[in-house]
Amino acid sequence: MNALDLLLWVAAPYVALTVFVLGHVWRYRYDKFGWTTRSSQMYESRLLRVGSPLFHFGLLVVILGHVGGLVIPKSWTEAVGVTEEAYHLVAVVLGTVAGVCTLAGLAILVYRRRTVGPVFTATTRNDKLMYAVLVLVIVLGLAATVAANVIGGGYDYRSTISPWFRSVFAFQPKAELMAGAPPLFQAHALSALLLFAIWPFTRLVHMLTAPIGYLTRPYIVYRSRDDRPGRPARGWEPSNRP
């Protein structure tokens, strides 16, 4: 294992995770009012109604698939009776469909942001960088899936990439596992690290915000101004005076 492998698969993950955590702390402390998606629905809604569900629901499936594949050990799924062939088939089919939906939705959103004047005007440099990195991550992920499992003879990433991923969080990084992974999988992992590093400084912060306070917040009570005591009667209301 050389110095480059240590830099890419040991140092880079911890740098990205550190920036991810501290960046969110800084953003929440100094930019609470900017912790938002800066909704642009008021400017255009036709394309948004199509692109947003495609992107968000596709991305949700992609994230769940990555969590299941990277966090849950292969031995656990086999212990409950899920064979490697069954897992592989479901992962490839669902992952490919979800990835295509996510990419299609993102393409619509980027097209909307570029062609609708008010939306484009409200687009920041961080937004442009975020979209570029998102496209890169999704395209590389799809390319790795197609190249390894459709064109190639298949690649069991749960025997190499998944253990490396878990080893990083166990503070015992096994860089040699990623060093032997196919180049497309390596590129996908590096682009994901870049995405995590820029995450706190983009509109993606809203994905980590859950409106938990709404569950315990007291109701807002509205009182009519007409119920104030001593208000004068309107001209068409009967007078109580004798």
BELBEL-V668542 format. One record per pair of residues at least 4 apart in sequence whose C-alpha atoms are under 6 Angstrom apart, sorted by the first residue. I is the first residue (numbers start at 0). J is the second residue. D is the distance in whole Angstrom. If there is no record, write none. Layout:
i=I j=J d=D
i=I j=J d=D
This chain:
i=4 j=8 d=6
i=5 j=9 d=5
i=6 j=10 d=5
i=7 j=11 d=5
i=8 j=174 d=5
i=13 j=17 d=6
i=15 j=192 d=6
i=15 j=196 d=5
i=17 j=21 d=6
i=18 j=22 d=5
i=18 j=196 d=6
i=19 j=195 d=6
i=19 j=196 d=5
i=22 j=26 d=6
i=22 j=199 d=5
i=23 j=27 d=6
i=23 j=199 d=5
i=25 j=29 d=6
i=26 j=30 d=5
i=27 j=31 d=5
i=35 j=205 d=6
i=36 j=202 d=5
i=40 j=44 d=5
i=44 j=48 d=6
i=47 j=51 d=5
i=50 j=104 d=4
i=50 j=107 d=5
i=50 j=108 d=6
i=51 j=55 d=6
i=52 j=56 d=6
i=53 j=57 d=6
i=53 j=100 d=6
i=53 j=101 d=6
i=53 j=104 d=5
i=54 j=58 d=6
i=54 j=101 d=4
i=54 j=104 d=4
i=54 j=105 d=6
i=57 j=97 d=5
i=57 j=100 d=5
i=57 j=101 d=5
i=58 j=101 d=6
i=65 j=69 d=6
i=66 j=70 d=5
i=67 j=71 d=5
i=69 j=161 d=4
i=74 j=78 d=6
i=76 j=81 d=5
i=77 j=81 d=5
i=77 j=82 d=6
i=83 j=87 d=6
i=86 j=90 d=6
i=89 j=93 d=6
i=90 j=94 d=5
i=91 j=95 d=6
i=93 j=97 d=6
i=94 j=98 d=6
i=99 j=103 d=6
i=111 j=115 d=6
i=112 j=118 d=5
i=112 j=119 d=5
i=113 j=119 d=5
i=125 j=129 d=6
i=125 j=201 d=6
i=134 j=138 d=6
i=136 j=187 d=6
i=136 j=190 d=5
i=136 j=191 d=6
i=138 j=142 d=6
i=139 j=143 d=6
i=139 j=187 d=5
i=140 j=187 d=6
i=142 j=146 d=6
i=143 j=147 d=6
i=143 j=183 d=5
i=143 j=184 d=6
i=144 j=148 d=6
i=145 j=149 d=5
i=146 j=150 d=5
i=146 j=151 d=6
i=147 j=151 d=5
i=147 j=153 d=5
i=147 j=154 d=6
i=148 j=153 d=4
i=156 j=160 d=5
i=157 j=161 d=5
i=159 j=176 d=5
i=160 j=177 d=6
i=162 j=166 d=6
i=163 j=173 d=5
i=163 j=176 d=6
i=166 j=171 d=5
i=166 j=172 d=5
i=167 j=171 d=6
i=167 j=172 d=5
i=194 j=198 d=6
i=198 j=203 d=6
i=199 j=204 d=6
i=212 j=216 d=6
